[in-house]
Amino acid sequence: MNAAKKKLGGRLYTARMEAGYSQSDVQDSGIISQSHLSKIENGELMVNVFTLIRLSRLYGKNIEYFTNDLIQEI
C-alpha cells in the first residue's frame, strides 16, 4: 500500500504541475486543503475516491491516468 500511495501521490503532483496549479491554487478551488494535498502528494496519506475524481477534473486528466496499474498494489 505504501508504494501505491507514493505512486499515486507522484502522479497527482505531476498532473498538478502540468496543469499549472500551485497547491494554494488547488486549495482555493475548494477541493482540498493545501496541507492535505501535500501529504497525499508526498505519499503520507491516500486520497479518497471523491477527491481524486474532483482533482482529475481540475487537472484535465482521466481517472485512469492516476489509477492505471495501481489496483493490484492496493
HTML snippet that shows the backbone in 3Dmol.js (N, CA, C, O; Angstrom):
<script src="https://3Dmol.org/build/3Dmol-min.js"></script>
<div id="view" style="width:600px;height:400px;position:relative"></div>
<script>
const pdb = `
ATOM      1  N   MET A   1       0.824  -1.205   0.000  1.00  0.00           N
ATOM      2  CA  MET A   1       0.000   0.000   0.000  1.00  0.00           C
ATOM      3  C   MET A   1       0.858   1.255   0.000  1.00  0.00           C
ATOM      4  O   MET A   1       0.496   2.242  -0.640  1.00  0.00           O
ATOM      5  N   ASN A   2       1.992   1.242   0.705  1.00  0.00           N
ATOM      6  CA  ASN A   2       2.852   2.421   0.731  1.00  0.00           C
ATOM      7  C   ASN A   2       3.363   2.777  -0.652  1.00  0.00           C
ATOM      8  O   ASN A   2       3.427   3.953  -1.010  1.00  0.00           O
ATOM      9  N   ALA A   3       3.727   1.765  -1.433  1.00  0.00           N
ATOM     10  CA  ALA A   3       4.206   2.015  -2.792  1.00  0.00           C
ATOM     11  C   ALA A   3       3.094   2.637  -3.639  1.00  0.00           C
ATOM     12  O   ALA A   3       3.352   3.537  -4.438  1.00  0.00           O
ATOM     13  N   ALA A   4       1.875   2.167  -3.467  1.00  0.00           N
ATOM     14  CA  ALA A   4       0.737   2.705  -4.214  1.00  0.00           C
ATOM     15  C   ALA A   4       0.476   4.155  -3.821  1.00  0.00           C
ATOM     16  O   ALA A   4       0.193   4.985  -4.685  1.00  0.00           O
ATOM     17  N   LYS A   5       0.567   4.472  -2.529  1.00  0.00           N
ATOM     18  CA  LYS A   5       0.363   5.856  -2.083  1.00  0.00           C
ATOM     19  C   LYS A   5       1.408   6.775  -2.700  1.00  0.00           C
ATOM     20  O   LYS A   5       1.092   7.880  -3.139  1.00  0.00           O
ATOM     21  N   LYS A   6       2.645   6.314  -2.730  1.00  0.00           N
ATOM     22  CA  LYS A   6       3.720   7.136  -3.296  1.00  0.00           C
ATOM     23  C   LYS A   6       3.547   7.331  -4.803  1.00  0.00           C
ATOM     24  O   LYS A   6       3.750   8.434  -5.310  1.00  0.00           O
ATOM     25  N   LYS A   7       3.175   6.269  -5.522  1.00  0.00           N
ATOM     26  CA  LYS A   7       2.952   6.391  -6.964  1.00  0.00           C
ATOM     27  C   LYS A   7       1.795   7.334  -7.266  1.00  0.00           C
ATOM     28  O   LYS A   7       1.899   8.210  -8.124  1.00  0.00           O
ATOM     29  N   LEU A   8       0.696   7.144  -6.551  1.00  0.00           N
ATOM     30  CA  LEU A   8      -0.471   7.988  -6.772  1.00  0.00           C
ATOM     31  C   LEU A   8      -0.158   9.437  -6.414  1.00  0.00           C
ATOM     32  O   LEU A   8      -0.539  10.355  -7.139  1.00  0.00           O
ATOM     33  N   GLY A   9       0.527   9.641  -5.311  1.00  0.00           N
ATOM     34  CA  GLY A   9       0.921  10.990  -4.927  1.00  0.00           C
ATOM     35  C   GLY A   9       1.807  11.645  -5.966  1.00  0.00           C
ATOM     36  O   GLY A   9       1.653  12.827  -6.271  1.00  0.00           O
ATOM     37  N   GLY A  10       2.733  10.875  -6.505  1.00  0.00           N
ATOM     38  CA  GLY A  10       3.606  11.395  -7.553  1.00  0.00           C
ATOM     39  C   GLY A  10       2.847  11.758  -8.808  1.00  0.00           C
ATOM     40  O   GLY A  10       3.147  12.761  -9.457  1.00  0.00           O
ATOM     41  N   ARG A  11       1.870  10.949  -9.151  1.00  0.00           N
ATOM     42  CA  ARG A  11       1.054  11.246 -10.327  1.00  0.00           C
ATOM     43  C   ARG A  11       0.203  12.487 -10.112  1.00  0.00           C
ATOM     44  O   ARG A  11       0.021  13.288 -11.029  1.00  0.00           O
ATOM     45  N   LEU A  12      -0.314  12.647  -8.905  1.00  0.00           N
ATOM     46  CA  LEU A  12      -1.087  13.854  -8.598  1.00  0.00           C
ATOM     47  C   LEU A  12      -0.200  15.093  -8.669  1.00  0.00           C
ATOM     48  O   LEU A  12      -0.614  16.129  -9.190  1.00  0.00           O
ATOM     49  N   TYR A  13       1.004  14.986  -8.151  1.00  0.00           N
ATOM     50  CA  TYR A  13       1.952  16.107  -8.211  1.00  0.00           C
ATOM     51  C   TYR A  13       2.254  16.463  -9.671  1.00  0.00           C
ATOM     52  O   TYR A  13       2.194  17.632 -10.054  1.00  0.00           O
ATOM     53  N   THR A  14       2.575  15.462 -10.472  1.00  0.00           N
ATOM     54  CA  THR A  14       2.901  15.697 -11.883  1.00  0.00           C
ATOM     55  C   THR A  14       1.738  16.335 -12.624  1.00  0.00           C
ATOM     56  O   THR A  14       1.928  17.279 -13.390  1.00  0.00           O
ATOM     57  N   ALA A  15       0.537  15.823 -12.399  1.00  0.00           N
ATOM     58  CA  ALA A  15      -0.648  16.366 -13.069  1.00  0.00           C
ATOM     59  C   ALA A  15      -0.899  17.814 -12.648  1.00  0.00           C
ATOM     60  O   ALA A  15      -1.257  18.658 -13.469  1.00  0.00           O
ATOM     61  N   ARG A  16      -0.706  18.083 -11.367  1.00  0.00           N
ATOM     62  CA  ARG A  16      -0.902  19.466 -10.875  1.00  0.00           C
ATOM     63  C   ARG A  16       0.095  20.405 -11.532  1.00  0.00           C
ATOM     64  O   ARG A  16      -0.267  21.500 -11.963  1.00  0.00           O
ATOM     65  N   MET A  17       1.347  19.979 -11.609  1.00  0.00           N
ATOM     66  CA  MET A  17       2.376  20.814 -12.219  1.00  0.00           C
ATOM     67  C   MET A  17       2.103  21.025 -13.714  1.00  0.00           C
ATOM     68  O   MET A  17       2.251  22.135 -14.225  1.00  0.00           O
ATOM     69  N   GLU A  18       1.705  19.957 -14.407  1.00  0.00           N
ATOM     70  CA  GLU A  18       1.391  20.064 -15.834  1.00  0.00           C
ATOM     71  C   GLU A  18       0.209  21.000 -16.075  1.00  0.00           C
ATOM     72  O   GLU A  18       0.154  21.688 -17.095  1.00  0.00           O
ATOM     73  N   ALA A  19      -0.732  21.024 -15.136  1.00  0.00           N
ATOM     74  CA  ALA A  19      -1.902  21.895 -15.264  1.00  0.00           C
ATOM     75  C   ALA A  19      -1.586  23.333 -14.860  1.00  0.00           C
ATOM     76  O   ALA A  19      -2.389  24.236 -15.094  1.00  0.00           O
ATOM     77  N   GLY A  20      -0.426  23.545 -14.258  1.00  0.00           N
ATOM     78  CA  GLY A  20      -0.011  24.901 -13.891  1.00  0.00           C
ATOM     79  C   GLY A  20      -0.591  25.412 -12.588  1.00  0.00           C
ATOM     80  O   GLY A  20      -0.703  26.622 -12.391  1.00  0.00           O
ATOM     81  N   TYR A  21      -0.961  24.505 -11.696  1.00  0.00           N
ATOM     82  CA  TYR A  21      -1.542  24.896 -10.418  1.00  0.00           C
ATOM     83  C   TYR A  21      -0.529  24.763  -9.290  1.00  0.00           C
ATOM     84  O   TYR A  21       0.277  23.833  -9.268  1.00  0.00           O
ATOM     85  N   SER A  22      -0.580  25.700  -8.360  1.00  0.00           N
ATOM     86  CA  SER A  22       0.152  25.548  -7.104  1.00  0.00           C
ATOM     87  C   SER A  22      -0.764  24.824  -6.124  1.00  0.00           C
ATOM     88  O   SER A  22      -1.964  24.696  -6.369  1.00  0.00           O
ATOM     89  N   GLN A  23      -0.208  24.358  -5.033  1.00  0.00           N
ATOM     90  CA  GLN A  23      -1.054  23.741  -4.008  1.00  0.00           C
ATOM     91  C   GLN A  23      -2.057  24.759  -3.471  1.00  0.00           C
ATOM     92  O   GLN A  23      -3.188  24.410  -3.134  1.00  0.00           O
ATOM     93  N   SER A  24      -1.641  25.998  -3.395  1.00  0.00           N
ATOM     94  CA  SER A  24      -2.542  27.060  -2.934  1.00  0.00           C
ATOM     95  C   SER A  24      -3.704  27.257  -3.911  1.00  0.00           C
ATOM     96  O   SER A  24      -4.840  27.481  -3.491  1.00  0.00           O
ATOM     97  N   ASP A  25      -3.420  27.172  -5.211  1.00  0.00           N
ATOM     98  CA  ASP A  25      -4.489  27.276  -6.216  1.00  0.00           C
ATOM     99  C   ASP A  25      -5.522  26.170  -6.035  1.00  0.00           C
ATOM    100  O   ASP A  25      -6.726  26.406  -6.133  1.00  0.00           O
ATOM    101  N   VAL A  26      -5.036  24.960  -5.768  1.00  0.00           N
ATOM    102  CA  VAL A  26      -5.949  23.826  -5.580  1.00  0.00           C
ATOM    103  C   VAL A  26      -6.787  24.052  -4.321  1.00  0.00           C
ATOM    104  O   VAL A  26      -7.990  23.790  -4.319  1.00  0.00           O
ATOM    105  N   GLN A  27      -6.162  24.530  -3.267  1.00  0.00           N
ATOM    106  CA  GLN A  27      -6.911  24.836  -2.049  1.00  0.00           C
ATOM    107  C   GLN A  27      -7.980  25.882  -2.334  1.00  0.00           C
ATOM    108  O   GLN A  27      -9.107  25.762  -1.853  1.00  0.00           O
ATOM    109  N   ASP A  28      -7.637  26.909  -3.116  1.00  0.00           N
ATOM    110  CA  ASP A  28      -8.598  27.964  -3.449  1.00  0.00           C
ATOM    111  C   ASP A  28      -9.778  27.440  -4.261  1.00  0.00           C
ATOM    112  O   ASP A  28     -10.844  28.056  -4.274  1.00  0.00           O
ATOM    113  N   SER A  29      -9.594  26.303  -4.942  1.00  0.00           N
ATOM    114  CA  SER A  29     -10.693  25.709  -5.702  1.00  0.00           C
ATOM    115  C   SER A  29     -11.739  25.077  -4.789  1.00  0.00           C
ATOM    116  O   SER A  29     -12.859  24.800  -5.219  1.00  0.00           O
ATOM    117  N   GLY A  30     -11.370  24.849  -3.522  1.00  0.00           N
ATOM    118  CA  GLY A  30     -12.298  24.279  -2.556  1.00  0.00           C
ATOM    119  C   GLY A  30     -12.319  22.760  -2.524  1.00  0.00           C
ATOM    120  O   GLY A  30     -13.133  22.169  -1.814  1.00  0.00           O
ATOM    121  N   ILE A  31     -11.440  22.121  -3.280  1.00  0.00           N
ATOM    122  CA  ILE A  31     -11.443  20.660  -3.340  1.00  0.00           C
ATOM    123  C   ILE A  31     -10.782  20.046  -2.114  1.00  0.00           C
ATOM    124  O   ILE A  31     -11.287  19.072  -1.556  1.00  0.00           O
ATOM    125  N   ILE A  32      -9.654  20.611  -1.693  1.00  0.00           N
ATOM    126  CA  ILE A  32      -8.842  20.005  -0.641  1.00  0.00           C
ATOM    127  C   ILE A  32      -7.937  21.077  -0.047  1.00  0.00           C
ATOM    128  O   ILE A  32      -7.579  22.037  -0.729  1.00  0.00           O
ATOM    129  N   SER A  33      -7.570  20.918   1.208  1.00  0.00           N
ATOM    130  CA  SER A  33      -6.658  21.883   1.817  1.00  0.00           C
ATOM    131  C   SER A  33      -5.241  21.666   1.310  1.00  0.00           C
ATOM    132  O   SER A  33      -4.893  20.570   0.872  1.00  0.00           O
ATOM    133  N   GLN A  34      -4.436  22.697   1.369  1.00  0.00           N
ATOM    134  CA  GLN A  34      -3.051  22.616   0.912  1.00  0.00           C
ATOM    135  C   GLN A  34      -2.274  21.591   1.720  1.00  0.00           C
ATOM    136  O   GLN A  34      -1.489  20.828   1.157  1.00  0.00           O
ATOM    137  N   SER A  35      -2.482  21.561   3.029  1.00  0.00           N
ATOM    138  CA  SER A  35      -1.730  20.622   3.868  1.00  0.00           C
ATOM    139  C   SER A  35      -2.108  19.172   3.571  1.00  0.00           C
ATOM    140  O   SER A  35      -1.247  18.293   3.566  1.00  0.00           O
ATOM    141  N   HIS A  36      -3.377  18.925   3.326  1.00  0.00           N
ATOM    142  CA  HIS A  36      -3.836  17.569   2.996  1.00  0.00           C
ATOM    143  C   HIS A  36      -3.284  17.145   1.638  1.00  0.00           C
ATOM    144  O   HIS A  36      -2.822  16.016   1.473  1.00  0.00           O
ATOM    145  N   LEU A  37      -3.334  18.055   0.670  1.00  0.00           N
ATOM    146  CA  LEU A  37      -2.800  17.762  -0.660  1.00  0.00           C
ATOM    147  C   LEU A  37      -1.310  17.457  -0.590  1.00  0.00           C
ATOM    148  O   LEU A  37      -0.831  16.531  -1.244  1.00  0.00           O
ATOM    149  N   SER A  38      -0.587  18.223   0.193  1.00  0.00           N
ATOM    150  CA  SER A  38       0.850  17.993   0.351  1.00  0.00           C
ATOM    151  C   SER A  38       1.129  16.597   0.897  1.00  0.00           C
ATOM    152  O   SER A  38       2.025  15.907   0.413  1.00  0.00           O
ATOM    153  N   LYS A  39       0.371  16.186   1.893  1.00  0.00           N
ATOM    154  CA  LYS A  39       0.560  14.854   2.475  1.00  0.00           C
ATOM    155  C   LYS A  39       0.236  13.749   1.476  1.00  0.00           C
ATOM    156  O   LYS A  39       0.891  12.707   1.466  1.00  0.00           O
ATOM    157  N   ILE A  40      -0.758  13.969   0.648  1.00  0.00           N
ATOM    158  CA  ILE A  40      -1.114  12.984  -0.382  1.00  0.00           C
ATOM    159  C   ILE A  40      -0.005  12.914  -1.429  1.00  0.00           C
ATOM    160  O   ILE A  40       0.441  11.827  -1.798  1.00  0.00           O
ATOM    161  N   GLU A  41       0.436  14.075  -1.904  1.00  0.00           N
ATOM    162  CA  GLU A  41       1.484  14.098  -2.929  1.00  0.00           C
ATOM    163  C   GLU A  41       2.796  13.496  -2.428  1.00  0.00           C
ATOM    164  O   GLU A  41       3.570  12.953  -3.216  1.00  0.00           O
ATOM    165  N   ASN A  42       3.046  13.589  -1.140  1.00  0.00           N
ATOM    166  CA  ASN A  42       4.263  13.025  -0.555  1.00  0.00           C
ATOM    167  C   ASN A  42       4.114  11.567  -0.140  1.00  0.00           C
ATOM    168  O   ASN A  42       5.042  10.984   0.422  1.00  0.00           O
ATOM    169  N   GLY A  43       2.953  10.973  -0.415  1.00  0.00           N
ATOM    170  CA  GLY A  43       2.744   9.563  -0.125  1.00  0.00           C
ATOM    171  C   GLY A  43       2.468   9.261   1.338  1.00  0.00           C
ATOM    172  O   GLY A  43       2.579   8.110   1.760  1.00  0.00           O
ATOM    173  N   GLU A  44       2.112  10.271   2.116  1.00  0.00           N
ATOM    174  CA  GLU A  44       1.820  10.075   3.533  1.00  0.00           C
ATOM    175  C   GLU A  44       0.373   9.678   3.783  1.00  0.00           C
ATOM    176  O   GLU A  44       0.075   8.994   4.763  1.00  0.00           O
ATOM    177  N   LEU A  45      -0.525  10.102   2.905  1.00  0.00           N
ATOM    178  CA  LEU A  45      -1.951   9.794   3.011  1.00  0.00           C
ATOM    179  C   LEU A  45      -2.469   9.300   1.673  1.00  0.00           C
ATOM    180  O   LEU A  45      -1.914   9.629   0.625  1.00  0.00           O
ATOM    181  N   MET A  46      -3.534   8.509   1.710  1.00  0.00           N
ATOM    182  CA  MET A  46      -4.199   8.056   0.486  1.00  0.00           C
ATOM    183  C   MET A  46      -5.385   8.990   0.229  1.00  0.00           C
ATOM    184  O   MET A  46      -6.142   9.313   1.144  1.00  0.00           O
ATOM    185  N   VAL A  47      -5.532   9.409  -0.998  1.00  0.00           N
ATOM    186  CA  VAL A  47      -6.648  10.273  -1.382  1.00  0.00           C
ATOM    187  C   VAL A  47      -7.920   9.436  -1.461  1.00  0.00           C
ATOM    188  O   VAL A  47      -7.873   8.272  -1.858  1.00  0.00           O
ATOM    189  N   ASN A  48      -9.055  10.023  -1.084  1.00  0.00           N
ATOM    190  CA  ASN A  48     -10.311   9.286  -1.234  1.00  0.00           C
ATOM    191  C   ASN A  48     -10.806   9.426  -2.675  1.00  0.00           C
ATOM    192  O   ASN A  48     -10.404  10.342  -3.393  1.00  0.00           O
ATOM    193  N   VAL A  49     -11.656   8.538  -3.076  1.00  0.00           N
ATOM    194  CA  VAL A  49     -12.082   8.458  -4.472  1.00  0.00           C
ATOM    195  C   VAL A  49     -12.797   9.724  -4.933  1.00  0.00           C
ATOM    196  O   VAL A  49     -12.635  10.129  -6.084  1.00  0.00           O
ATOM    197  N   PHE A  50     -13.571  10.348  -4.079  1.00  0.00           N
ATOM    198  CA  PHE A  50     -14.316  11.543  -4.479  1.00  0.00           C
ATOM    199  C   PHE A  50     -13.368  12.715  -4.727  1.00  0.00           C
ATOM    200  O   PHE A  50     -13.548  13.477  -5.677  1.00  0.00           O
ATOM    201  N   THR A  51     -12.374  12.852  -3.879  1.00  0.00           N
ATOM    202  CA  THR A  51     -11.379  13.908  -4.064  1.00  0.00           C
ATOM    203  C   THR A  51     -10.548  13.626  -5.310  1.00  0.00           C
ATOM    204  O   THR A  51     -10.221  14.550  -6.056  1.00  0.00           O
ATOM    205  N   LEU A  52     -10.204  12.372  -5.542  1.00  0.00           N
ATOM    206  CA  LEU A  52      -9.435  12.007  -6.732  1.00  0.00           C
ATOM    207  C   LEU A  52     -10.199  12.367  -7.997  1.00  0.00           C
ATOM    208  O   LEU A  52      -9.608  12.883  -8.946  1.00  0.00           O
ATOM    209  N   ILE A  53     -11.476  12.110  -8.028  1.00  0.00           N
ATOM    210  CA  ILE A  53     -12.300  12.457  -9.193  1.00  0.00           C
ATOM    211  C   ILE A  53     -12.298  13.964  -9.416  1.00  0.00           C
ATOM    212  O   ILE A  53     -12.137  14.428 -10.544  1.00  0.00           O
ATOM    213  N   ARG A  54     -12.476  14.719  -8.351  1.00  0.00           N
ATOM    214  CA  ARG A  54     -12.505  16.188  -8.477  1.00  0.00           C
ATOM    215  C   ARG A  54     -11.153  16.728  -8.930  1.00  0.00           C
ATOM    216  O   ARG A  54     -11.094  17.644  -9.750  1.00  0.00           O
ATOM    217  N   LEU A  55     -10.065  16.165  -8.399  1.00  0.00           N
ATOM    218  CA  LEU A  55      -8.731  16.609  -8.823  1.00  0.00           C
ATOM    219  C   LEU A  55      -8.473  16.229 -10.272  1.00  0.00           C
ATOM    220  O   LEU A  55      -7.883  17.011 -11.019  1.00  0.00           O
ATOM    221  N   SER A  56      -8.903  15.050 -10.678  1.00  0.00           N
ATOM    222  CA  SER A  56      -8.687  14.643 -12.069  1.00  0.00           C
ATOM    223  C   SER A  56      -9.398  15.599 -13.026  1.00  0.00           C
ATOM    224  O   SER A  56      -8.871  15.923 -14.090  1.00  0.00           O
ATOM    225  N   ARG A  57     -10.575  16.044 -12.651  1.00  0.00           N
ATOM    226  CA  ARG A  57     -11.304  17.013 -13.482  1.00  0.00           C
ATOM    227  C   ARG A  57     -10.582  18.357 -13.514  1.00  0.00           C
ATOM    228  O   ARG A  57     -10.439  18.967 -14.573  1.00  0.00           O
ATOM    229  N   LEU A  58     -10.134  18.809 -12.361  1.00  0.00           N
ATOM    230  CA  LEU A  58      -9.422  20.090 -12.284  1.00  0.00           C
ATOM    231  C   LEU A  58      -8.156  20.057 -13.129  1.00  0.00           C
ATOM    232  O   LEU A  58      -7.842  21.022 -13.825  1.00  0.00           O
ATOM    233  N   TYR A  59      -7.434  18.951 -13.067  1.00  0.00           N
ATOM    234  CA  TYR A  59      -6.158  18.828 -13.780  1.00  0.00           C
ATOM    235  C   TYR A  59      -6.325  18.433 -15.244  1.00  0.00           C
ATOM    236  O   TYR A  59      -5.351  18.420 -15.997  1.00  0.00           O
ATOM    237  N   GLY A  60      -7.558  18.109 -15.652  1.00  0.00           N
ATOM    238  CA  GLY A  60      -7.815  17.740 -17.041  1.00  0.00           C
ATOM    239  C   GLY A  60      -7.278  16.371 -17.422  1.00  0.00           C
ATOM    240  O   GLY A  60      -6.866  16.149 -18.560  1.00  0.00           O
ATOM    241  N   LYS A  61      -7.287  15.453 -16.457  1.00  0.00           N
ATOM    242  CA  LYS A  61      -6.788  14.090 -16.691  1.00  0.00           C
ATOM    243  C   LYS A  61      -7.922  13.088 -16.493  1.00  0.00           C
ATOM    244  O   LYS A  61      -8.834  13.320 -15.699  1.00  0.00           O
ATOM    245  N   ASN A  62      -7.858  11.976 -17.219  1.00  0.00           N
ATOM    246  CA  ASN A  62      -8.778  10.872 -16.983  1.00  0.00           C
ATOM    247  C   ASN A  62      -8.389  10.197 -15.678  1.00  0.00           C
ATOM    248  O   ASN A  62      -7.217  10.199 -15.300  1.00  0.00           O
ATOM    249  N   ILE A  63      -9.349   9.629 -15.003  1.00  0.00           N
ATOM    250  CA  ILE A  63      -9.090   8.940 -13.735  1.00  0.00           C
ATOM    251  C   ILE A  63      -8.083   7.801 -13.924  1.00  0.00           C
ATOM    252  O   ILE A  63      -7.322   7.483 -13.011  1.00  0.00           O
ATOM    253  N   GLU A  64      -8.082   7.196 -15.101  1.00  0.00           N
ATOM    254  CA  GLU A  64      -7.153   6.100 -15.387  1.00  0.00           C
ATOM    255  C   GLU A  64      -5.697   6.561 -15.346  1.00  0.00           C
ATOM    256  O   GLU A  64      -4.804   5.763 -15.060  1.00  0.00           O
ATOM    257  N   TYR A  65      -5.452   7.829 -15.627  1.00  0.00           N
ATOM    258  CA  TYR A  65      -4.097   8.372 -15.541  1.00  0.00           C
ATOM    259  C   TYR A  65      -3.521   8.127 -14.147  1.00  0.00           C
ATOM    260  O   TYR A  65      -2.335   7.834 -13.996  1.00  0.00           O
ATOM    261  N   PHE A  66      -4.375   8.250 -13.138  1.00  0.00           N
ATOM    262  CA  PHE A  66      -3.932   8.106 -11.754  1.00  0.00           C
ATOM    263  C   PHE A  66      -3.981   6.664 -11.251  1.00  0.00           C
ATOM    264  O   PHE A  66      -3.147   6.247 -10.447  1.00  0.00           O
ATOM    265  N   THR A  67      -4.967   5.910 -11.735  1.00  0.00           N
ATOM    266  CA  THR A  67      -5.191   4.572 -11.153  1.00  0.00           C
ATOM    267  C   THR A  67      -4.618   3.422 -11.965  1.00  0.00           C
ATOM    268  O   THR A  67      -4.505   2.306 -11.457  1.00  0.00           O
ATOM    269  N   ASN A  68      -4.253   3.673 -13.222  1.00  0.00           N
ATOM    270  CA  ASN A  68      -3.742   2.612 -14.074  1.00  0.00           C
ATOM    271  C   ASN A  68      -2.594   1.886 -13.376  1.00  0.00           C
ATOM    272  O   ASN A  68      -1.626   2.519 -12.956  1.00  0.00           O
ATOM    273  N   ASP A  69      -2.692   0.598 -13.254  1.00  0.00           N
ATOM    274  CA  ASP A  69      -1.718  -0.331 -12.671  1.00  0.00           C
ATOM    275  C   ASP A  69      -1.594  -0.265 -11.143  1.00  0.00           C
ATOM    276  O   ASP A  69      -0.803  -1.016 -10.572  1.00  0.00           O
ATOM    277  N   LEU A  70      -2.338   0.594 -10.475  1.00  0.00           N
ATOM    278  CA  LEU A  70      -2.239   0.675  -9.011  1.00  0.00           C
ATOM    279  C   LEU A  70      -3.193  -0.271  -8.295  1.00  0.00           C
ATOM    280  O   LEU A  70      -2.958  -0.608  -7.134  1.00  0.00           O
ATOM    281  N   ILE A  71      -4.241  -0.698  -8.941  1.00  0.00           N
ATOM    282  CA  ILE A  71      -5.267  -1.525  -8.314  1.00  0.00           C
ATOM    283  C   ILE A  71      -4.658  -2.774  -7.689  1.00  0.00           C
ATOM    284  O   ILE A  71      -5.042  -3.166  -6.586  1.00  0.00           O
ATOM    285  N   GLN A  72      -3.735  -3.387  -8.367  1.00  0.00           N
ATOM    286  CA  GLN A  72      -3.144  -4.624  -7.861  1.00  0.00           C
ATOM    287  C   GLN A  72      -2.196  -4.388  -6.689  1.00  0.00           C
ATOM    288  O   GLN A  72      -1.875  -5.323  -5.956  1.00  0.00           O
ATOM    289  N   GLU A  73      -1.749  -3.152  -6.507  1.00  0.00           N
ATOM    290  CA  GLU A  73      -0.830  -2.840  -5.404  1.00  0.00           C
ATOM    291  C   GLU A  73      -1.543  -2.498  -4.106  1.00  0.00           C
ATOM    292  O   GLU A  73      -0.933  -2.482  -3.037  1.00  0.00           O
ATOM    293  N   ILE A  74      -2.835  -2.227  -4.205  1.00  0.00           N
ATOM    294  CA  ILE A  74      -3.578  -1.809  -3.009  1.00  0.00           C
ATOM    295  C   ILE A  74      -4.056  -3.029  -2.247  1.00  0.00           C
ATOM    296  O   ILE A  74      -4.702  -2.894  -1.208  1.00  0.00           O
TER     297      ILE A  74
END
`;
const viewer = $3Dmol.createViewer("view");
viewer.addModel(pdb, "pdb");
viewer.setStyle({}, {cartoon: {color: "spectrum"}});
viewer.zoomTo();
viewer.render();
</script>
